[in-house]
Structure formats: C-alpha cells, structure tokens
C-alpha cells in the first residue's frame, strides 16, 4: 500500500517507514501528524494542504528535525474501514512499558480495535489514571477490574495452606496472579466479541505459559498474540525508543528500566544490574514495599495472627477481610525488613533468571502457618 502526497507543488509517493523532507512544516516537532490534515509551507510562502491521492488511505508520521529541514517519518499507513468490519482484541494491560507500546503496535500491524483490561490484583497507585492513559495511547476502551478479593481468597490462601513455594524461596507472587487475570481477560473477550487476546509477556519467561494455558483452557477459540515473540523490538531500550518515536506515555526511563511486577502479595524486580549475579542489589534504591534489614528498627515488633481451618482471619485479635489482612501484614513486614529474597531461579523454558522479590506479608504468613502446623500436625503428616 502506498499514498501520493502533494505539497508545495511536488508529489511524494510514500510507504510505511519512508522519510519525507520539507523545507518548512507547520507542525510542532515531536508531535504526530496526519498527511490529510497537515499544512505545508513553501519557500515562497504559498500554503498548500497535503492529502493522500489513494482513496481511503490514512498516512501518519512524526515530525523531527534534520539540519535546516524538518522531516516526517511515516510510521503508519492505514486503509479506512467500515467500523463494523473492524475486529476487537483484548490486551492484558498494566500501563507499564511493554503494554503501553503494544497498543500502538497492534493498531499498526493488525488493525484491531484494542480493548485494554487491567486486572487490579493490588498494584496500588499503579492503576491511577490508567484508563485515561490507555485511551490516549489509542485503545478503544479500558476496563479496570478489581480482582483483589478473589485473588487473595481463591488463589493466595489455598497456596498458603499447601505451603507451596518454588525452589525453596519464591512465594509465587506472580505465578498465582496470572490465572485470575487471564480468567477475567477471557470473560471480557467473550463479552466484547473479541477474536483474540494479547499479552506482554516475553518469550523467555514463565508468564507466557501462565496466560496462554489459562486462556486456552477457558476458551480455545480465542487467538493469542504475543508481540515479544514476533516483533523487531529486542530489548527494553528498544521499547523506550519506540515509545518516544510514537509519543507514547511510559512510566520508565532508560536509567530506571527494571522490569517489575507488583500485586497485593509481592513485587518482583528483574533486569539491569541484576542480570549479573555478581552484582549485589542496591536495596535502598530498589525496594518499594519496605526497607532493608539494615535500615529496619532495632526493636522487635510482635504480631498475633488468628487462623480458622488454616486460613488467616485476624491480626492482634481484630477480624479482617482477606485483602485488609494481607495489606496490614505488608505494612508491618515492610517496616521491619521482612521478606526480601534474592533468587537465581530456573524458568520453564530452560534458562536461569535472577530476581529480587519483596513479599513482606506473605513471608510472615508462611512462617506463622509453618508454626501452626508444628502444633497441629504429627510428624508423618508434616513430611507429606
């Protein structure tokens, strides 16, 4: 597909990725422009309006400087469609670097209407303004779904009761959050009549498996698109460059590119200097849920946790909802430097990955539950 642009008495045949130069351009540098709307000014001051010659083709680009000229880098060409012919895709949206640029990438490469879904599993302020940011990035709409109660009650507490952890340290903070999110993705995809679900998990991690197995189990008819396995972007630095080139708001910079996943149970930190296992993590600047043990108070904090049939129900005699209980223990544990784990783990795809995990409330609950079992279970049952 191509379009012919006429401006200042000249014609330009452009395709996606071409660079078109103009002596003067009445458009703010760094902003997106559409050729059928942009005003171009010749050296003689004659004003002309560039417009595609090919009917129905929309050509967009970004204005940048190049010496005395300005130029437009063409990054999107799109034939206008009847609205009823445009299909929908549901994007697992967090507002982070990856999913922020995926909205634009999907619209460029698949011509879908993008419906964003953010499963709120306790990210806190990360969800603030997320719906507006998704719309500004090109999404048709954005759902913010409160899954916290379901996540804690139906996923976290059963895992706690089983004592499950991975490789002796990891308390599964990301692992058991993905299925509850994927379940809601499928429900909204069916509600919206979407044909596909897209996620931002990389091709080297476990999240791709968690998302895709859940989706396939619940609705095998849905197509799955995993951009990190197919696009030309090779690193988080490349992703930042893509965002800047398209004017996309992102919550990171190249000086703070840690890959993080946060929910009510934990937060994980990966990438950058942590890629080298020889590097000691800089906890004072890295941590988000609490402080390092060195920065914690020298005085002990006592807490009494009440259980009912193996499920935590109270703190210091106060009955609390599952969400409130975990939040309270996160606060107590974080202040005391509890629950920091530096792990080099095995991933399902066969590679090693190093991460720093903060699970303050979860660590307290696991230890409390272990002690409870020593009181209530005989040694043969405990070995099972």
C-alpha positions, 0 to 999 in steps of 0.5 A: 500500500502506498499514498501520493502526497502533494505539497508545495507543488511536488508529489511524494509517493510514500510507504510505511517507514519512508522519510519525507523532507520539507523545507518548512512544516507547520507542525510542532516537532515531536508531535504526530501528524496526519498527511490529510490534515497537515499544512505545508509551507513553501519557500515562497510562502504559498500554503498548500494542504497535503492529502493522500491521492489513494482513496481511503488511505490514512498516512501518519508520521512524526515530525523531527528535525534534520539540519535546516529541514524538518522531516516526517517519518511515516510510521503508519499507513492505514486503509479506512474501514467500515467500523463494523468490519473492524475486529476487537482484541483484548490486551492484558494491560498494566500501563507499564512499558511493554503494554503501553507500546503494544497498543500502538503496535497492534493498531499498526500491524493488525488493525484491531480495535484494542480493548485494554483490561487491567486486572487490579490484583493490588498494584496500588497507585499503579492503576491511577489514571490508567484508563485515561492513559490507555485511551490516549495511547489509542485503545478503544476502551479500558476496563479496570477490574478489581480482582483483589478479593478473589485473588487473595481468597481463591488463589493466595490462601489455598497456596498458603495452606499447601505451603507451596513455594518454588525452589525453596524461596519464591512465594509465587507472587506472580505465578498465582496472579496470572490465572485470575487475570487471564480468567477475567481477560477471557470473560471480557473477550467473550463479552466484547466479541473479541477474536483474540487476546494479547499479552506482554509477556516475553518469550523467555519467561514463565508468564507466557505459559501462565496466560496462554494455558489459562486462556486456552483452557477457558476458551480455545477459540480465542487467538493469542498474540504475543508481540515479544515473540514476533516483533523487531523490538529486542530489548527494553531500550528498544521499547523506550525508543519506540515509545518516544518515536510514537509519543507514547506515555511510559512510566520508565526511563532508560536509567530506571528500566527494571522490569517489575511486577507488583500485586497485593502479595509481592513485587518482583524486580528483574533486569539491569544490574541484576542480570549479573549475579555478581552484582549485589542489589542496591536495596535502598534504591530498589525496594518499594514495599519496605526497607532493608534489614539494615535500615529496619528498627532495632526493636522487635515488633510482635504480631498475633495472627488468628487462623480458622481451618488454616486460613488467616482471619485476624491480626492482634485479635481484630477480624479482617477481610482477606485483602485488609489482612494481607495489606496490614501484614505488608505494612508491618513486614515492610517496616521491619525488613521482612521478606526480601529474597534474592533468587537465581531461579530456573524458568520453564523454558530452560534458562536461569533468571535472577530476581529480587522479590519483596513479599513482606506479608506473605513471608510472615504468613508462611512462617506463622502457618509453618508454626501452626502446623508444628502444633497441629500436625504429627510428624508423618503428616508434616513430611507429606 
